[in-house]
Amino acid sequence: MTWITLTLCSAMVLGVYDLLRKAAVRENAVPPVLFFSVLTGALVWSPILALSQIAPESLPDPRLLVDPMTWSQHALIAIKSLIVSSSWIFAYFAIKHLPVTLASPIRSTSPVWTILLALIILGESPSPIQWIGIATIMLGFYGFTLAGKLEGIHFHRNKWVLYMVIAAIVAGGSGFYDRWLFKTTPLSPSSVQCWFSIDLTIIFLPFLWAWRRGWLGRSRFQWRWSIPFVGLSLLAADYFYFTALTDPNALISVVSPIRRTAVIVSFLGGAVFYRERSIRKKALCLLILVIGVIILESATS
């Protein structure tokens, strides 16, 4: 498959991943959902890691080989895991309390938050086209605030909206880190995915323990089969994404906006499966938001 096809596959699976996350955390405790979903990924990769060390020739596909790594390379993946885990903690709590037709579009605005942070912190100056993209995204975002009011969600004082915005900002940084990681190191997608999955399990273990101790509230946990499928769908989405990034012809300015079309899948799923409200108004806002993201990404390339 070409890198564009791989990116499209990643976007489709990411949309399904968003819907599975909503099913897993809906009226459910977030810490155990996070832990058991990432544990699923670690359990999938553990035998592959063992075979890579003991009998690499027995792997069904050589692309699954997990290469030996130095401690510095392990540290680079650990940094990625810390960035992603912090984004997920905010995102999972937000998805639990927000309609998926609001949460997913907010999450897709990560490019504009990254640029605004660079503007505020680093003193960077966006180009006129980038300002048009930012303004378009903000217009779509404002439209979602109006649609949210119809459901009793006031963006300026709803902490779950703030949580999703924080998740989007951190995710924007994670995307840049991924690009840098594959451009500057010889790490293979399988190696990154394997140790990323294992690192996440280690990171979320104390989070689970804190919930068990009651330090994170007394929310009730119910096992659902959507939980392991959250982990499996993420494995598939990341495999397509990382494989696309390793192609020397891949353009991050094309990969990034294509991946964000995942919001269309999750939006339609939220409308069909969860029968969420104000779909027509939200669909118009989503269209404006997606146009803004495309303008911003094309201007950034």
Backbone bond lengths (Angstrom), bond angles and torsions (degrees), N, CA, C in turn:
res aa  C-N    CA-C-N  psi(-1)  N-CA   C-N-CA  omega(-1)  CA-C   N-CA-C  phi
1 M - - - 1.458 - - 1.528 110.79 -
2 T 1.336 117.05 147.00 1.452 121.59 176.48 1.517 110.12 -75.87
3 W 1.334 116.73 165.67 1.462 120.07 -178.68 1.524 111.53 -65.87
4 I 1.327 117.29 -28.91 1.463 119.60 177.22 1.530 110.13 -69.92
5 T 1.342 116.49 -43.56 1.467 120.32 177.84 1.523 110.71 -62.33
6 L 1.332 115.91 -42.05 1.462 120.12 178.23 1.533 111.05 -61.28
7 T 1.330 116.54 -39.85 1.463 120.49 179.56 1.523 110.76 -66.94
8 L 1.332 117.03 -40.90 1.465 120.80 177.21 1.526 111.13 -61.21
9 C 1.342 115.99 -41.72 1.467 120.30 177.56 1.525 110.32 -62.24
10 S 1.334 116.27 -41.50 1.459 120.53 178.83 1.525 110.79 -61.85
11 A 1.343 116.61 -41.69 1.466 120.95 -179.72 1.524 111.35 -63.87
12 M 1.328 116.53 -43.50 1.464 120.01 -179.73 1.523 110.92 -61.78
13 V 1.332 116.20 -45.02 1.462 120.13 -178.64 1.527 110.61 -68.92
14 L 1.326 117.04 -34.43 1.467 119.84 177.71 1.525 111.58 -63.51
15 G 1.328 116.39 -36.71 1.456 119.65 176.32 1.517 111.52 -61.92
16 V 1.344 115.59 -42.73 1.470 120.73 177.08 1.528 109.89 -65.38
17 Y 1.324 115.99 -38.54 1.471 121.83 178.37 1.522 111.36 -58.35
18 D 1.338 117.27 -42.94 1.469 120.95 177.67 1.525 111.62 -60.83
19 L 1.336 116.16 -42.03 1.470 120.26 -179.75 1.525 110.83 -67.17
20 L 1.335 116.79 -38.50 1.466 120.37 178.21 1.528 110.82 -67.20
21 R 1.324 116.56 -37.76 1.470 119.41 177.38 1.517 110.83 -61.15
22 K 1.326 115.95 -42.84 1.461 119.40 178.88 1.516 110.52 -62.30
23 A 1.335 117.27 -42.25 1.464 120.99 179.42 1.524 111.19 -65.04
24 A 1.326 117.02 -33.94 1.468 120.84 -176.75 1.520 112.73 -75.46
25 V 1.356 117.50 -38.02 1.473 120.00 -173.75 1.521 113.34 -98.91
26 R 1.312 117.49 -5.63 1.464 119.92 -178.27 1.533 109.71 -62.56
27 E 1.333 115.74 116.36 1.470 122.07 -177.68 1.533 111.28 52.27
28 N 1.322 115.06 42.93 1.465 120.40 -177.60 1.532 108.83 -141.88
29 A 1.323 116.90 156.94 1.462 121.94 179.08 1.524 110.24 -70.72
30 V 1.329 116.95 132.65 1.466 121.38 -175.34 1.529 113.28 -75.04
31 P 1.354 121.06 -47.23 1.470 120.03 -175.36 1.530 114.64 -54.10
32 P 1.356 120.20 -48.76 1.466 117.82 179.18 1.522 112.98 -68.02
33 V 1.324 118.19 -30.49 1.472 119.90 176.27 1.528 109.43 -63.67
34 L 1.319 116.65 -45.80 1.462 120.56 177.81 1.523 111.29 -60.09
35 F 1.330 115.77 -48.08 1.463 119.29 -176.17 1.526 112.06 -63.29
36 F 1.321 117.59 -49.36 1.460 119.62 -175.21 1.531 112.44 -72.06
37 S 1.314 117.39 -26.24 1.464 118.85 176.22 1.532 110.83 -70.79
38 V 1.349 117.26 -42.96 1.461 118.90 178.44 1.529 111.16 -74.03
39 L 1.340 116.58 -29.31 1.461 119.64 175.53 1.523 110.66 -61.95
40 T 1.316 117.21 -35.76 1.458 120.93 176.67 1.524 110.71 -57.97
41 G 1.329 116.15 -45.70 1.462 119.68 178.29 1.513 112.35 -62.62
42 A 1.334 116.86 -41.42 1.459 120.66 179.48 1.530 111.35 -64.83
43 L 1.335 116.53 -38.04 1.467 120.25 179.24 1.515 111.54 -67.73
44 V 1.323 117.05 -32.87 1.466 120.37 177.25 1.522 110.41 -68.11
45 W 1.338 116.39 -41.61 1.455 120.12 -175.41 1.527 113.96 -82.05
46 S 1.319 118.58 -21.61 1.471 120.80 -176.36 1.532 113.35 -58.17
47 P 1.353 119.82 -50.31 1.459 118.14 177.72 1.524 112.92 -65.30
48 I 1.324 117.27 -31.10 1.469 120.09 177.71 1.521 109.70 -67.37
49 L 1.338 116.27 -39.07 1.463 120.75 176.43 1.525 110.78 -63.29
50 A 1.334 116.02 -43.11 1.469 119.90 179.64 1.531 111.34 -63.52
51 L 1.322 116.61 -45.20 1.462 120.15 178.94 1.533 111.69 -64.15
52 S 1.322 116.51 -35.33 1.465 120.28 179.21 1.519 111.22 -62.85
53 Q 1.339 116.43 -31.32 1.459 120.69 -179.26 1.522 112.40 -86.57
54 I 1.345 115.91 -35.31 1.465 120.25 -172.17 1.526 112.29 -95.63
55 A 1.325 116.19 -49.59 1.476 120.79 -175.64 1.521 109.93 -143.12
56 P 1.331 118.27 73.76 1.473 120.63 -176.36 1.525 113.93 -60.86
57 E 1.325 115.84 -26.71 1.471 118.99 179.90 1.521 112.58 -68.66
58 S 1.323 118.17 -16.04 1.460 121.71 -178.96 1.530 113.02 -86.58
59 L 1.330 118.13 -5.40 1.459 120.76 178.29 1.528 110.47 -65.29
60 P 1.323 117.97 138.22 1.465 120.27 -178.71 1.526 113.52 -65.95
61 D 1.329 117.89 -24.00 1.459 122.41 -179.97 1.525 107.99 -143.51
62 P 1.333 118.25 126.23 1.474 119.86 -178.32 1.519 113.40 -60.90
63 R 1.349 117.84 -20.62 1.458 120.62 179.18 1.528 112.10 -70.85
64 L 1.332 116.63 -12.07 1.463 120.77 177.69 1.528 112.42 -85.47
65 L 1.320 117.55 -6.21 1.461 121.17 -177.00 1.526 111.50 -60.82
66 V 1.332 115.44 128.38 1.466 121.95 176.36 1.519 107.42 -97.81
67 D 1.314 116.32 111.82 1.464 121.38 -175.07 1.529 111.59 -75.85
68 P 1.333 116.84 151.38 1.471 119.69 172.38 1.529 109.13 -62.26
69 M 1.323 116.43 145.11 1.460 120.23 -177.09 1.518 111.07 -132.11
70 T 1.321 114.92 154.21 1.456 121.27 175.70 1.528 108.94 -80.92
71 W 1.331 115.56 166.85 1.462 119.56 178.42 1.532 111.39 -63.70
72 S 1.320 115.98 -34.36 1.469 118.69 178.99 1.522 111.09 -66.61
73 Q 1.333 117.19 -36.07 1.466 120.35 176.85 1.526 111.08 -69.05
74 H 1.326 115.84 -38.69 1.471 119.47 174.39 1.530 110.40 -59.65
75 A 1.326 116.20 -40.01 1.466 120.62 -179.56 1.528 111.03 -64.31
76 L 1.329 116.76 -37.98 1.466 120.55 178.53 1.532 110.98 -63.21
77 I 1.320 116.42 -40.94 1.466 119.75 178.84 1.522 110.45 -71.21
78 A 1.332 116.79 -35.02 1.467 120.30 177.49 1.531 110.49 -62.91
79 I 1.338 116.91 -38.28 1.467 120.34 177.03 1.526 110.16 -62.88
80 K 1.329 115.99 -44.06 1.465 120.31 176.81 1.530 110.24 -58.29
81 S 1.311 116.42 -43.80 1.467 121.22 -178.75 1.523 111.28 -62.73
82 L 1.327 117.59 -40.22 1.462 121.41 178.84 1.527 110.99 -65.73
83 I 1.334 116.72 -41.04 1.464 120.53 179.02 1.524 110.00 -62.66
84 V 1.338 115.94 -49.40 1.464 121.06 -176.85 1.529 110.67 -65.41
85 S 1.322 117.90 -42.64 1.467 120.57 -177.81 1.522 111.34 -62.55
86 S 1.330 117.04 -38.46 1.464 119.28 178.66 1.526 110.73 -65.96
87 S 1.330 116.63 -38.18 1.468 120.30 176.80 1.517 110.90 -65.33
88 W 1.320 116.74 -42.00 1.471 121.08 -177.44 1.527 112.27 -66.11
89 I 1.317 117.25 -38.28 1.466 119.46 -179.62 1.531 110.00 -58.46
90 F 1.319 116.26 -47.11 1.464 119.80 177.88 1.529 111.10 -66.36
91 A 1.342 116.35 -42.96 1.469 120.02 -175.74 1.525 112.12 -65.93
92 Y 1.329 117.72 -41.89 1.464 120.17 -177.18 1.528 111.48 -66.34
93 F 1.327 116.80 -40.58 1.461 118.99 177.44 1.528 110.21 -65.18
94 A 1.334 116.77 -39.38 1.464 120.20 179.55 1.523 110.88 -65.79
95 I 1.327 117.42 -44.50 1.465 121.58 -178.85 1.527 110.72 -63.19
96 K 1.321 116.14 -34.45 1.458 119.68 178.96 1.523 111.38 -60.91
97 H 1.331 116.86 -37.89 1.464 120.69 -171.27 1.531 114.43 -104.07
98 L 1.334 117.43 -9.67 1.466 120.64 -178.97 1.528 110.98 -112.02
99 P 1.322 117.65 151.24 1.468 119.61 171.20 1.534 109.59 -61.70
100 V 1.324 117.48 141.62 1.462 120.28 -178.18 1.524 110.93 -64.21
101 T 1.338 117.66 -26.00 1.462 121.27 178.18 1.528 112.23 -74.05
102 L 1.328 117.53 -7.79 1.461 122.09 170.59 1.526 110.93 -105.79
103 A 1.334 116.60 -43.04 1.460 121.30 -174.36 1.531 112.06 -64.38
104 S 1.327 117.88 -47.08 1.465 121.18 -176.86 1.525 112.74 -64.09
105 P 1.351 119.34 -45.36 1.470 118.42 176.14 1.532 113.35 -60.99
106 I 1.338 117.59 -38.31 1.465 119.32 177.81 1.523 109.68 -62.53
107 R 1.325 115.87 -41.85 1.470 120.60 179.23 1.528 111.94 -61.70
108 S 1.333 117.64 -30.37 1.468 120.75 -176.46 1.528 112.61 -78.19
109 T 1.336 117.23 -3.17 1.466 119.99 -179.09 1.528 112.42 -88.78
110 S 1.304 118.64 13.09 1.467 121.00 -175.12 1.530 114.41 -53.97
111 P 1.358 121.23 -34.42 1.467 118.79 179.72 1.525 113.58 -60.14
112 V 1.335 116.96 -40.43 1.462 118.57 -176.47 1.525 111.00 -69.10
113 W 1.336 118.22 -36.13 1.459 120.28 179.01 1.525 111.02 -67.96
114 T 1.344 116.22 -35.57 1.460 120.11 177.83 1.525 110.50 -63.40
115 I 1.334 116.44 -44.83 1.460 120.44 -179.36 1.528 110.94 -67.41
116 L 1.320 117.24 -40.16 1.466 120.06 179.20 1.526 111.41 -64.72
117 L 1.342 116.37 -37.41 1.466 119.66 176.34 1.528 110.46 -64.01
118 A 1.335 115.49 -42.87 1.470 119.37 178.20 1.521 110.64 -62.48
119 L 1.329 116.22 -36.05 1.465 121.31 179.08 1.521 110.95 -66.22
120 I 1.329 115.92 -43.50 1.469 120.79 -175.65 1.526 111.84 -77.93
121 I 1.335 116.10 -47.37 1.464 120.69 -172.56 1.529 111.94 -84.97
122 L 1.329 116.64 -44.59 1.467 120.45 -174.20 1.529 112.70 -96.47
123 G 1.327 116.93 -7.61 1.456 119.20 179.43 1.513 113.83 73.01
124 E 1.329 117.68 21.11 1.462 121.22 179.64 1.531 110.08 -71.63
125 S 1.333 114.85 157.68 1.466 120.52 -178.79 1.526 109.79 -122.39
126 P 1.331 118.31 107.88 1.466 120.85 178.73 1.529 111.48 -62.54
127 S 1.337 115.77 151.81 1.460 121.39 176.95 1.528 109.57 -73.41
128 P 1.340 118.11 165.22 1.470 120.06 177.77 1.534 113.11 -55.45
129 I 1.350 116.86 -39.69 1.472 119.55 179.90 1.524 110.26 -67.20
130 Q 1.337 116.34 -38.30 1.466 119.49 177.56 1.523 110.77 -63.77
131 W 1.344 116.84 -37.89 1.458 119.90 177.16 1.530 110.73 -63.81
132 I 1.336 116.68 -37.32 1.467 120.44 177.15 1.530 109.99 -63.12
133 G 1.351 115.56 -43.52 1.472 119.93 177.51 1.516 111.81 -61.84
134 I 1.341 115.94 -43.99 1.465 120.51 179.12 1.527 110.41 -62.24
135 A 1.342 116.10 -45.27 1.461 120.01 -179.60 1.529 111.34 -63.08
136 T 1.330 116.71 -39.16 1.468 120.53 179.15 1.521 110.97 -64.65
137 I 1.337 116.75 -43.36 1.466 120.96 178.37 1.527 110.10 -63.61
138 M 1.316 116.30 -42.34 1.460 119.60 179.39 1.530 111.17 -63.98
139 L 1.339 116.35 -35.26 1.456 119.83 176.71 1.531 110.32 -63.41
140 G 1.337 115.61 -45.62 1.465 119.23 177.06 1.516 111.58 -63.34
141 F 1.337 116.06 -40.19 1.462 120.84 179.10 1.529 110.21 -63.24
142 Y 1.341 116.20 -41.32 1.458 119.78 178.14 1.526 110.56 -63.65
143 G 1.338 115.86 -37.31 1.463 119.48 176.44 1.520 111.43 -60.18
144 F 1.325 116.36 -38.14 1.468 119.70 177.93 1.525 111.24 -67.86
145 T 1.337 116.75 -31.18 1.471 117.54 176.95 1.527 110.25 -65.13
146 L 1.340 117.03 -37.60 1.460 120.34 178.44 1.525 110.55 -68.60
147 A 1.349 115.92 -41.64 1.465 119.56 178.41 1.528 110.36 -66.06
148 G 1.345 116.11 -35.95 1.461 119.79 179.64 1.517 112.45 -65.21
149 K 1.334 116.77 -33.97 1.467 120.17 179.17 1.531 111.20 -62.03
150 L 1.336 116.33 -30.57 1.455 119.73 178.66 1.530 111.35 -66.33
151 E 1.336 116.07 -20.40 1.469 121.40 178.83 1.524 110.82 -106.81
152 G 1.331 116.86 12.47 1.460 120.49 178.30 1.513 113.88 78.94
153 I 1.348 117.84 17.94 1.463 121.84 -179.23 1.529 108.52 -107.27
154 H 1.333 117.19 111.43 1.454 122.34 179.63 1.530 108.66 -99.56
155 F 1.322 116.86 110.29 1.461 122.00 -170.82 1.527 112.54 -58.46
156 H 1.321 117.72 -38.07 1.459 119.11 -172.56 1.521 112.91 -74.01
157 R 1.341 117.98 -14.39 1.460 118.32 178.30 1.529 113.71 -132.73
158 N 1.316 116.06 17.18 1.466 120.93 178.00 1.530 108.97 -99.11
159 K 1.325 116.71 115.49 1.467 119.10 -174.99 1.515 112.57 -68.06
160 W 1.341 118.12 -24.22 1.467 119.61 -179.71 1.528 110.70 -72.88
161 V 1.317 116.78 -32.08 1.472 120.11 173.06 1.529 109.00 -64.94
162 L 1.340 116.45 -43.46 1.463 120.48 177.01 1.522 110.76 -60.23
163 Y 1.332 116.61 -41.70 1.464 120.84 178.09 1.528 110.91 -58.65
164 M 1.342 117.06 -43.05 1.462 119.48 -178.48 1.524 111.31 -70.41
165 V 1.328 117.10 -34.30 1.459 120.25 175.76 1.533 110.26 -63.90
166 I 1.334 116.80 -44.17 1.466 120.70 177.15 1.526 110.30 -60.65
167 A 1.335 116.20 -42.99 1.466 120.21 178.38 1.519 110.66 -60.27
168 A 1.342 117.37 -39.78 1.462 121.38 179.96 1.524 111.42 -66.60
169 I 1.340 116.40 -39.85 1.461 120.49 179.69 1.531 110.32 -63.87
170 V 1.329 116.07 -47.88 1.467 120.39 -179.24 1.532 110.23 -65.28
171 A 1.331 117.08 -37.75 1.471 120.54 179.10 1.526 111.05 -64.34
172 G 1.332 116.86 -34.84 1.463 119.66 176.46 1.521 110.99 -61.16
173 G 1.324 116.62 -42.48 1.455 120.54 176.10 1.511 112.63 -64.66
174 S 1.329 116.03 -36.33 1.461 120.42 178.71 1.523 111.43 -63.72
175 G 1.341 116.92 -38.04 1.461 120.25 178.95 1.519 111.88 -62.68
176 F 1.327 116.98 -42.72 1.459 120.63 177.59 1.529 110.92 -65.08
177 Y 1.325 116.09 -37.43 1.462 119.93 179.31 1.533 110.44 -65.35
178 D 1.336 117.24 -41.39 1.467 120.69 177.57 1.520 110.79 -58.80
179 R 1.323 115.31 -45.35 1.463 119.84 -179.48 1.523 110.61 -59.81
180 W 1.341 115.54 -46.67 1.462 120.25 -179.94 1.522 111.14 -63.40
181 L 1.334 116.46 -39.32 1.463 121.32 -176.39 1.526 111.28 -61.28
182 F 1.330 116.79 -47.18 1.463 119.99 -177.00 1.531 112.79 -78.97
183 K 1.333 116.53 -20.35 1.463 119.51 178.60 1.520 111.81 -81.48
184 T 1.319 117.92 -29.61 1.462 121.20 -170.97 1.523 114.52 -111.15
185 T 1.317 117.81 -7.35 1.474 120.17 179.75 1.530 109.80 -126.55
186 P 1.334 117.38 158.78 1.465 120.73 178.13 1.522 113.36 -86.85
187 L 1.319 118.03 15.38 1.456 121.55 -176.36 1.527 111.19 -65.25
188 S 1.321 116.08 137.31 1.462 121.59 178.57 1.530 109.43 -88.27
189 P 1.342 117.59 157.21 1.465 119.91 177.58 1.521 112.91 -56.32
190 S 1.340 116.82 -39.80 1.464 119.70 -178.46 1.530 111.18 -65.89
191 S 1.323 117.09 -38.77 1.464 120.30 179.85 1.524 111.13 -65.73
192 V 1.331 115.91 -43.13 1.454 120.26 179.31 1.526 110.66 -65.01
193 Q 1.332 115.88 -46.37 1.463 119.39 -178.98 1.519 112.37 -61.88
194 C 1.322 116.01 -43.01 1.461 120.80 -177.60 1.525 110.77 -60.51
195 W 1.325 116.45 -56.09 1.462 119.43 -175.13 1.520 112.22 -73.82
196 F 1.329 116.59 -27.53 1.468 121.05 173.93 1.527 109.74 -62.16
197 S 1.337 117.12 -43.98 1.467 121.57 179.36 1.526 111.46 -64.46
198 I 1.320 116.23 -41.63 1.465 120.84 -179.88 1.533 110.55 -68.42
199 D 1.333 116.18 -43.33 1.465 120.30 179.57 1.525 111.55 -61.61
200 L 1.329 116.98 -40.78 1.461 120.30 -179.83 1.522 111.25 -61.91
201 T 1.325 116.40 -38.72 1.463 120.37 178.64 1.526 110.72 -62.02
202 I 1.322 115.85 -41.99 1.466 120.62 178.73 1.529 110.75 -65.93
203 I 1.330 116.44 -40.96 1.467 121.11 -178.33 1.525 111.22 -65.61
204 F 1.346 116.49 -40.99 1.461 119.71 -175.02 1.530 113.53 -84.82
205 L 1.331 117.27 -8.38 1.467 119.62 178.61 1.529 111.91 -62.16
206 P 1.335 120.35 -48.74 1.475 118.65 176.97 1.524 112.50 -65.98
207 F 1.330 117.66 -27.53 1.454 121.86 175.41 1.532 109.64 -63.44
208 L 1.334 115.56 -42.32 1.465 121.06 176.70 1.524 110.72 -65.33
209 W 1.328 116.31 -42.78 1.468 121.61 -179.51 1.531 110.49 -62.28
210 A 1.328 116.82 -40.83 1.469 120.72 178.86 1.527 110.73 -63.79
211 W 1.324 116.67 -37.10 1.471 120.08 176.81 1.530 110.80 -66.71
212 R 1.331 116.18 -41.92 1.463 120.59 178.94 1.527 111.65 -62.17
213 R 1.313 116.48 -33.23 1.459 121.46 179.72 1.534 111.99 -78.59
214 G 1.327 116.03 -8.22 1.455 119.88 179.93 1.510 114.50 85.68
215 W 1.327 117.29 9.58 1.457 120.64 -178.19 1.530 112.09 -76.22
216 L 1.328 117.20 -16.51 1.470 121.47 -179.02 1.523 111.02 -111.82
217 G 1.302 116.39 26.05 1.455 120.22 -178.30 1.519 111.30 95.70
218 R 1.312 115.54 176.09 1.463 121.04 -176.80 1.526 111.74 -111.94
219 S 1.308 116.83 35.98 1.461 119.80 -179.83 1.523 110.77 -63.55
220 R 1.321 115.67 142.38 1.467 121.92 -175.92 1.525 110.67 -85.14
221 F 1.342 115.11 141.78 1.460 119.87 178.75 1.525 110.02 -110.14
222 Q 1.328 114.62 133.18 1.460 121.45 175.88 1.525 108.22 -126.44
223 W 1.333 115.79 126.54 1.469 119.31 179.44 1.530 109.99 -69.21
224 R 1.334 114.88 133.42 1.458 121.44 175.96 1.519 108.79 -135.83
225 W 1.315 116.20 145.90 1.460 119.89 -178.62 1.522 112.32 -70.85
226 S 1.336 116.49 -13.34 1.464 118.31 174.92 1.534 111.05 -67.57
227 I 1.343 117.62 -21.99 1.470 121.29 -176.40 1.529 111.84 -63.69
228 P 1.346 120.15 -54.58 1.467 117.80 177.72 1.517 113.01 -64.92
229 F 1.340 117.37 -29.55 1.462 119.22 179.56 1.523 111.36 -71.51
230 V 1.338 117.66 -21.98 1.462 120.35 170.84 1.528 108.99 -60.58
231 G 1.340 115.76 -48.45 1.458 120.44 179.43 1.514 112.75 -63.73
232 L 1.336 116.67 -41.70 1.469 120.53 -178.46 1.525 111.67 -67.52
233 S 1.338 116.54 -40.37 1.462 119.13 179.85 1.524 110.96 -67.28
234 L 1.343 116.66 -35.70 1.462 119.28 176.94 1.528 111.01 -65.68
235 L 1.331 116.94 -39.88 1.467 120.25 176.82 1.523 110.73 -57.45
236 A 1.324 116.10 -46.33 1.462 120.29 -178.79 1.527 110.93 -64.82
237 A 1.354 116.85 -45.38 1.467 120.61 -178.59 1.530 111.05 -62.79
238 D 1.334 116.33 -44.25 1.465 120.02 -179.13 1.523 111.56 -69.00
239 Y 1.333 117.77 -34.49 1.466 120.05 179.11 1.530 109.73 -62.69
240 F 1.325 117.06 -46.52 1.468 120.36 177.65 1.528 110.57 -61.78
241 Y 1.339 115.90 -42.63 1.466 121.36 -176.88 1.523 111.93 -66.39
242 F 1.333 117.13 -50.00 1.457 120.51 -178.75 1.528 110.92 -64.30
243 T 1.332 117.29 -38.95 1.464 120.64 178.90 1.521 110.49 -64.31
244 A 1.334 116.84 -38.61 1.464 120.33 177.02 1.527 110.99 -63.28
245 L 1.346 117.43 -41.64 1.460 121.17 -177.59 1.523 112.78 -66.54
246 T 1.321 117.38 -26.41 1.465 119.82 -178.80 1.520 112.13 -78.02
247 D 1.326 118.18 -13.02 1.464 121.30 176.89 1.528 107.98 -69.56
248 P 1.347 118.05 125.39 1.469 119.95 -177.61 1.527 113.51 -62.62
249 N 1.330 117.29 -20.40 1.462 120.67 -179.80 1.532 112.70 -89.82
250 A 1.340 117.17 -5.80 1.463 120.92 -176.38 1.522 110.50 -67.47
251 L 1.327 115.68 136.92 1.457 122.53 178.08 1.522 108.73 -111.04
252 I 1.332 116.29 119.61 1.461 119.29 -178.18 1.527 110.70 -63.81
253 S 1.345 116.72 -26.94 1.456 120.63 178.80 1.523 111.74 -69.56
254 V 1.333 116.74 -17.87 1.464 121.69 175.82 1.525 110.29 -98.70
255 V 1.338 115.81 -41.29 1.466 120.91 -179.26 1.529 110.90 -59.87
256 S 1.341 116.60 -45.01 1.466 120.59 -174.89 1.529 113.28 -61.67
257 P 1.360 119.40 -51.84 1.468 117.50 179.49 1.517 113.96 -67.23
258 I 1.342 117.88 -31.97 1.467 119.56 177.74 1.522 109.83 -64.24
259 R 1.328 117.28 -42.54 1.463 120.26 179.61 1.523 111.83 -62.51
260 R 1.314 115.92 -31.66 1.463 118.60 -178.28 1.521 112.93 -74.51
261 T 1.332 117.30 -7.41 1.465 118.60 173.10 1.521 110.42 -69.71
262 A 1.326 117.40 -6.37 1.469 120.92 173.87 1.517 111.11 -56.52
263 V 1.340 116.34 -28.18 1.464 120.40 -179.09 1.530 110.90 -62.34
264 I 1.326 117.23 -29.01 1.467 120.52 179.04 1.521 110.00 -66.60
265 V 1.340 116.53 -42.30 1.466 121.18 179.32 1.524 110.46 -63.85
266 S 1.331 116.73 -48.09 1.468 119.97 -178.47 1.524 111.07 -67.77
267 F 1.338 116.81 -34.62 1.465 120.33 178.78 1.528 110.48 -64.39
268 L 1.321 116.17 -48.13 1.470 120.03 179.40 1.531 110.58 -63.80
269 G 1.341 116.32 -39.12 1.464 120.01 177.50 1.514 112.05 -63.12
270 G 1.350 116.46 -40.73 1.459 119.77 177.73 1.515 112.16 -62.89
271 A 1.342 115.64 -36.53 1.465 119.89 179.12 1.529 111.42 -70.11
272 V 1.326 116.70 -40.30 1.466 121.11 -174.66 1.522 111.74 -81.45
273 F 1.355 116.69 -50.72 1.466 120.18 -171.81 1.529 113.47 -85.24
274 Y 1.335 117.22 -34.17 1.455 119.67 -177.31 1.524 112.61 -104.50
275 R 1.340 115.74 -5.09 1.470 122.16 176.76 1.534 111.16 49.05
276 E 1.327 115.30 50.20 1.454 120.17 -178.31 1.535 110.44 -75.51
277 R 1.304 115.57 161.22 1.467 121.93 -169.69 1.529 112.50 -89.91
278 S 1.345 114.74 165.97 1.470 123.84 174.23 1.526 111.90 56.48
279 I 1.322 118.02 39.48 1.453 122.22 -174.15 1.531 111.86 -64.49
280 R 1.326 117.66 -42.28 1.468 118.79 -178.19 1.519 111.99 -63.77
281 K 1.317 116.48 -43.45 1.471 120.30 178.58 1.532 110.31 -64.28
282 K 1.325 116.00 -42.54 1.471 119.92 179.51 1.525 111.23 -66.42
283 A 1.332 117.16 -35.13 1.461 120.81 -179.90 1.527 110.61 -63.70
284 L 1.315 117.05 -39.89 1.472 120.66 177.03 1.523 110.30 -65.20
285 C 1.319 116.77 -43.51 1.468 120.81 177.58 1.527 110.72 -61.95
286 L 1.328 116.01 -40.37 1.464 120.68 179.32 1.518 110.85 -62.67
287 L 1.335 116.91 -42.43 1.462 120.83 178.85 1.527 110.51 -60.50
288 I 1.329 117.47 -44.73 1.468 121.32 178.51 1.527 110.03 -62.24
289 L 1.317 116.11 -43.12 1.466 121.22 -178.87 1.527 111.10 -62.67
290 V 1.334 117.22 -45.82 1.470 121.59 -179.29 1.526 110.53 -63.23
291 I 1.342 117.35 -41.01 1.463 120.50 177.20 1.532 110.09 -60.14
292 G 1.328 116.26 -42.45 1.458 120.61 178.37 1.518 112.58 -61.93
293 V 1.335 117.02 -42.55 1.461 121.65 178.32 1.528 110.26 -62.01
294 I 1.329 117.20 -43.41 1.474 121.22 179.80 1.522 110.16 -62.62
295 I 1.348 117.91 -44.80 1.462 121.55 178.15 1.527 110.29 -60.18
296 L 1.326 116.37 -45.05 1.458 121.54 -177.65 1.517 111.27 -64.55
297 E 1.333 115.94 -45.52 1.460 119.71 -178.42 1.530 111.35 -66.60
298 S 1.344 117.31 -39.38 1.467 120.14 -179.98 1.518 111.00 -67.04
299 A 1.328 116.97 -34.16 1.464 121.18 179.15 1.522 111.45 -74.58
300 T 1.315 117.10 -24.68 1.467 121.49 -177.78 1.518 111.91 -84.60
301 S 1.333 117.62 -19.07 1.473 121.13 -176.23 1.525 111.79 -69.41
